[in-house]
Amino acid sequence: MHIVEAEIREPLVLGHKSYHDITEDVCKPVEGRASAIWYLMIGLASILALWGVGNILYTIGVGIGVWGLNKTVAWAWDITNFVWWVGIGHAGTLISAVLLLFRQRWRMAINRSAEAMTIFAVMMAALFPGIHMGRIWLAYWVLPLPNQFGSLWPNFNSPLLWDVFAISTYFSVSLGFWYVGLLPDFATIRDRATTPLYKKIYSITSFGWTGSAKHWNRFEEVSLVLAGLATPLVFSVHSIVSMDFATSVIPGWHTTIFPPYFVAGAVFSGFAMVCTLMLIMRKVFKLEDYLTMKHIEYMNIIIMLTGSMVGVAYLTELFVSWYSGVEYEGYAFLNRATGPYAWAYWIMMTCNVISPQLMWFKKLRRSLVFTFIISIVVNTGMWFERFVIIVTSLHRDYLTSSWTMFHPTYVDLGIFFGTIGIFFVLFLSYSRTFPVLALNEIKTILRATGEHGVKEAPHANPIVTTDNLDDLGSNESIDDTDNK
Amino acid sequence: MSNKIYALYNDDHILYNGAKKLVEKGYKVNDVYSPFPIHGIDPIIGVRKTRLAITAFIYGLIGMSLAIYGMYYFMIVDWPMNIGGKPNFTLLQNLPAFIPIVFEITVLCTAHGMILTFLLRNKTLPGMVAKNPDPRTTDDMFAMEFLMNDEINETELIADLKATGAVEISKR
């Protein structure tokens, strides 16, 4: 029962806190009034989101001819944005599932928000194939439903259909996993609520969670099994996304390295987005004691590691394109690095391969400003990676007469930046209504990893003796002069 | 009807050690309410290991069978499609292309089946009323519940609870 943590480890919870202090710190953003910064941010995000919704509706109304696509480049920003958003989503599951299996305690400060990020990012991702269909109201055709066409079924040999199943499984399982973890924390807010409306809302969302021993016993089993399921799931999802490309015969796409390369890239960009969001969140909600420098350093190390994996993949691709002796393959990569899209290729190389290497310096990976800048740089770089893979492989195909360039229209721009707006509106709304840290989990590690262990709760209450026990017969029996 | 005694503790370790002593003395701890899982308390108070993982395995098998049968019916029996000359005449030949979806459906059924079973077994569903004895047990208090009957001497139990470090004792 007594867990002893080596002195050499940095504490994961700073300050001298009691269990009650954790509850207070995490519930404050939900119960208190929002700050001016929050209103400013959600205001800006809403404007962006509305612009995006407008452009999406315009696309649905008139068709995808309003995008910059042409006959040669028939896939561009839509699939770029799709892959980018799915990739961002991967960090959440990695943190909550893989790090749970590895018993990494530092995940507890970031898993809740990272999973929220996953869910919102996957929602944004799923939007793109939907609107790219053109007739989104026929989107149910991707499902194997009995129909009157003969019956005609979707093609189960196609990676595009695998993607439908992968993304929908990923989204719904992540949502379930996230919600199970939220039940005890919603219960905490419910039991603290002072207004009837809050009490009502959080009673419904907490599903009547009581925290009895049997509940916790089942809870831990469910968390463990779901983590075990989500771990292969997260790897399968981005592998399947990569197979959308890898199973084709387009030079630059037709490579076996794609699945691991895409998964590493996904984790890389996902952690960068987690860093961006967490750095803002710890500042706005004053959670510096829970999201410590050590957490940021750990995340930066993962960014450095996955960034290096992505770098190795880029170089392997280049090598194989030469070593294979296939001239089309060789040209595709030569064209990437020196052709008309070389600027995009070198932005990608700088952002994804060089910038994370700076994290070898301890001073830099423990610097908030530097981490924030790198997190934005990495996300930009990863967007360009998908753009480079998709557009440069398509724009110069086998027939030189059809070589062309891709120029995004304002609708392309509007939808892309719009999804960033929608994402932030969702995330900011989440941060004011949900417990942003998994407070029940942080309480379990407070004793072992808190800077000064658990602060003892004051014994303010007199022990109720048998003499006055009979006076306390009603349900409100427990003395409410509590020990806050 | 007051037949339950609740002892509140303000520390998980004190409750853990207290439960150990009380059980040794022959008391039956009916339940423990805590804001987070107290590791190691289950065997002491006699909570058995949950069988949810077994149900998850069964849901997984169901999901896998459904996926394989579904694709066999759609792609082999009902409407075989010749796609780029890929083998499509028997399930076995076409199976490699079906593996990703078999995996996804297996995970889908396992996860949702398990979550649903978890919620039903716990009786935690939208609209359920929470039955924790004190609102502070989801914050920083830990409660032990005893079911009273004629065999238990109330005065003695309360004295024993006090000795183990309970900060509040109530009867309801």
Chai-1 contact restraints between the chains, C-beta under 6 A:
chainA,res_idxA,chainB,res_idxB,connection_type,confidence,min_distance_angstrom,max_distance_angstrom,comment,restraint_id
A,M1,B,Y16,contact,1.0,0.0,6.0,A-B,restraint_1
A,M1,B,G40,contact,1.0,0.0,6.0,A-B,restraint_2
A,Y19,B,D140,contact,1.0,0.0,6.0,A-B,restraint_3
A,H20,B,D139,contact,1.0,0.0,6.0,A-B,restraint_4
A,H20,B,D140,contact,1.0,0.0,6.0,A-B,restraint_5
A,T23,B,D139,contact,1.0,0.0,6.0,A-B,restraint_6
A,P144,B,F74,contact,1.0,0.0,6.0,A-B,restraint_7
A,W153,B,F74,contact,1.0,0.0,6.0,A-B,restraint_8
A,W153,B,W79,contact,1.0,0.0,6.0,A-B,restraint_9
A,F156,B,M71,contact,1.0,0.0,6.0,A-B,restraint_10
A,F156,B,M75,contact,1.0,0.0,6.0,A-B,restraint_11
A,N157,B,I83,contact,1.0,0.0,6.0,A-B,restraint_12
A,N157,B,A97,contact,1.0,0.0,6.0,A-B,restraint_13
A,W162,B,P100,contact,1.0,0.0,6.0,A-B,restraint_14
A,W162,B,I101,contact,1.0,0.0,6.0,A-B,restraint_15
A,F165,B,I101,contact,1.0,0.0,6.0,A-B,restraint_16
A,F165,B,E104,contact,1.0,0.0,6.0,A-B,restraint_17
A,A166,B,E104,contact,1.0,0.0,6.0,A-B,restraint_18
A,T169,B,E104,contact,1.0,0.0,6.0,A-B,restraint_19
A,T169,B,V107,contact,1.0,0.0,6.0,A-B,restraint_20
A,T169,B,L108,contact,1.0,0.0,6.0,A-B,restraint_21
A,V173,B,A111,contact,1.0,0.0,6.0,A-B,restraint_22
A,G176,B,A111,contact,1.0,0.0,6.0,A-B,restraint_23
A,G176,B,I115,contact,1.0,0.0,6.0,A-B,restraint_24
A,A187,B,T138,contact,1.0,0.0,6.0,A-B,restraint_25
A,T188,B,T138,contact,1.0,0.0,6.0,A-B,restraint_26
A,D191,B,P135,contact,1.0,0.0,6.0,A-B,restraint_27
A,D191,B,T138,contact,1.0,0.0,6.0,A-B,restraint_28
A,I204,B,P126,contact,1.0,0.0,6.0,A-B,restraint_29
A,F207,B,T124,contact,1.0,0.0,6.0,A-B,restraint_30
A,F207,B,L125,contact,1.0,0.0,6.0,A-B,restraint_31
A,F207,B,P126,contact,1.0,0.0,6.0,A-B,restraint_32
A,F207,B,M128,contact,1.0,0.0,6.0,A-B,restraint_33
A,G208,B,T124,contact,1.0,0.0,6.0,A-B,restraint_34
A,G208,B,M128,contact,1.0,0.0,6.0,A-B,restraint_35
A,G208,B,V129,contact,1.0,0.0,6.0,A-B,restraint_36
A,G208,B,A130,contact,1.0,0.0,6.0,A-B,restraint_37
A,W209,B,T124,contact,1.0,0.0,6.0,A-B,restraint_38
A,T210,B,A130,contact,1.0,0.0,6.0,A-B,restraint_39
A,T210,B,K131,contact,1.0,0.0,6.0,A-B,restraint_40
A,T210,B,N132,contact,1.0,0.0,6.0,A-B,restraint_41
A,G211,B,Y33,contact,1.0,0.0,6.0,A-B,restraint_42
A,G211,B,S34,contact,1.0,0.0,6.0,A-B,restraint_43
A,G211,B,N132,contact,1.0,0.0,6.0,A-B,restraint_44
A,G211,B,T137,contact,1.0,0.0,6.0,A-B,restraint_45
A,G211,B,T138,contact,1.0,0.0,6.0,A-B,restraint_46
A,S212,B,D31,contact,1.0,0.0,6.0,A-B,restraint_47
A,S212,B,Y33,contact,1.0,0.0,6.0,A-B,restraint_48
A,A213,B,D31,contact,1.0,0.0,6.0,A-B,restraint_49
A,A213,B,V32,contact,1.0,0.0,6.0,A-B,restraint_50
A,A213,B,I41,contact,1.0,0.0,6.0,A-B,restraint_51
A,A213,B,V47,contact,1.0,0.0,6.0,A-B,restraint_52
A,K214,B,V47,contact,1.0,0.0,6.0,A-B,restraint_53
A,H215,B,N122,contact,1.0,0.0,6.0,A-B,restraint_54
A,W216,B,P37,contact,1.0,0.0,6.0,A-B,restraint_55
A,N217,B,D42,contact,1.0,0.0,6.0,A-B,restraint_56
A,N217,B,V47,contact,1.0,0.0,6.0,A-B,restraint_57
A,N217,B,T50,contact,1.0,0.0,6.0,A-B,restraint_58
A,R218,B,T50,contact,1.0,0.0,6.0,A-B,restraint_59
A,R218,B,L52,contact,1.0,0.0,6.0,A-B,restraint_60
A,R218,B,F118,contact,1.0,0.0,6.0,A-B,restraint_61
A,E220,B,P37,contact,1.0,0.0,6.0,A-B,restraint_62
A,E221,B,T50,contact,1.0,0.0,6.0,A-B,restraint_63
A,E221,B,L52,contact,1.0,0.0,6.0,A-B,restraint_64
A,E221,B,A53,contact,1.0,0.0,6.0,A-B,restraint_65
A,V222,B,F118,contact,1.0,0.0,6.0,A-B,restraint_66
A,V225,B,A53,contact,1.0,0.0,6.0,A-B,restraint_67
A,V225,B,A56,contact,1.0,0.0,6.0,A-B,restraint_68
A,L226,B,A111,contact,1.0,0.0,6.0,A-B,restraint_69
A,L229,B,V107,contact,1.0,0.0,6.0,A-B,restraint_70
A,L229,B,T110,contact,1.0,0.0,6.0,A-B,restraint_71
A,L229,B,A111,contact,1.0,0.0,6.0,A-B,restraint_72
A,L233,B,V107,contact,1.0,0.0,6.0,A-B,restraint_73
A,S236,B,F103,contact,1.0,0.0,6.0,A-B,restraint_74
A,I240,B,P100,contact,1.0,0.0,6.0,A-B,restraint_75
A,N440,B,F36,contact,1.0,0.0,6.0,A-B,restraint_76
A,K443,B,F36,contact,1.0,0.0,6.0,A-B,restraint_77
A,T444,B,F36,contact,1.0,0.0,6.0,A-B,restraint_78
A,A457,B,N10,contact,1.0,0.0,6.0,A-B,restraint_79
A,H459,B,V167,contact,1.0,0.0,6.0,A-B,restraint_80
A,N461,B,V167,contact,1.0,0.0,6.0,A-B,restraint_81
A,N461,B,E168,contact,1.0,0.0,6.0,A-B,restraint_82
A,I463,B,K162,contact,1.0,0.0,6.0,A-B,restraint_83
A,V464,B,E168,contact,1.0,0.0,6.0,A-B,restraint_84
A,V464,B,I169,contact,1.0,0.0,6.0,A-B,restraint_85
A,V464,B,S170,contact,1.0,0.0,6.0,A-B,restraint_86
A,T466,B,T155,contact,1.0,0.0,6.0,A-B,restraint_87
A,T466,B,I158,contact,1.0,0.0,6.0,A-B,restraint_88
A,L469,B,K171,contact,1.0,0.0,6.0,A-B,restraint_89
A,L472,B,S170,contact,1.0,0.0,6.0,A-B,restraint_90
A,G473,B,S2,contact,1.0,0.0,6.0,A-B,restraint_91
A,S477,B,S170,contact,1.0,0.0,6.0,A-B,restraint_92
A,S477,B,R172,contact,1.0,0.0,6.0,A-B,restraint_93
A,I478,B,D134,contact,1.0,0.0,6.0,A-B,restraint_94
A,I478,B,S170,contact,1.0,0.0,6.0,A-B,restraint_95
